[in-house]
Amino acid sequence: MSAIPDKIDNRSYGEDHGATDDAVLTFRTVAKSFRSGGRRIDALREISLGVRRGQATGLIGPDGAGKTTLIRLAAGLLLPD
């Protein structure tokens, strides 16, 4: 059994949501939240993303936007909700 959940795999999904063979990473409606001080903080909400082999990809956003959370999910260091 894989440690990486079904929502994260090595296939990319195009606009028609059909898998493409050249993908190295795919997120399908992935969410991650944390608890802080008794309240829930949504770090990622329903993120879908596909990265194809040979494609240069960057994550840009303000502090607290979920960039590090996304990378930790991709690396298998965190599990999605």
N, C-alpha and C positions, 0 to 999 in steps of 0.2 A: 504494500500500500504506500502510495506516495505521500510525502509530508506536505506537498504543495496542493492546496485545494483545487477542485474542478474549475473554479472561476478564474484561475490563473494557469495558462498553459503555453505551449510553444507554437501555437497557430495564431495567425492574424485573421481578423474578420473585416472584410470590406464593407461598403455601404449596404450591400445586400445580405450581410451577415454570413456569407459563405466563407469557409476556411480557405486560406491561401497557403501554399507549401513553403514559401520563402520567409515565413515569420520566425522570429526568435523569442518573442514575448507577446502575450495577449492578456488583457484584463477585460472581463465581462461583468459589468454592473457590480463592481467591487466596492464595498463600504468598510470603513474602519472607524470606530469610536473609542473614546477613552473616558474614564470617570475621573473627575477632579473636584474635590470639595463637595461631593454629593450630587454634582450635576454631570450630565453627559455632554461631551464635546465631540462633535462629528469632525474628524480629521479628513475623511474622504467620504463623499456621498455618491453612490452609483457611478463610479468611474469606469469608462470603457476606453480601451486604448490598445492599439496594435503597433508593434515595431517590427519592421521587415528587415531581413538580412541585408547588410550593406547600407542601411539607412542611418544617417546621422540624426540623433535625437537629443534634445536638451529639455530640461525642466526649468522654467522661469516662473517666478512668482514671489509675492511678499512673504515675510516671516509668518509662519503658522498656516501656510496655504496647503500643506500636505505633501510637499516634495520629498522630504526625508521618509515619511511614512510610506509613500509609494515605492521608493527604492528598497526599504526594509521588507516590504511585502514581496517585491520581485526577487529578493535574495533569500526569501524563506525565513527571515528573522522574526517576522510577525505573521500572524494568521488573520485573514479578513473576518469580519463579523458574519 
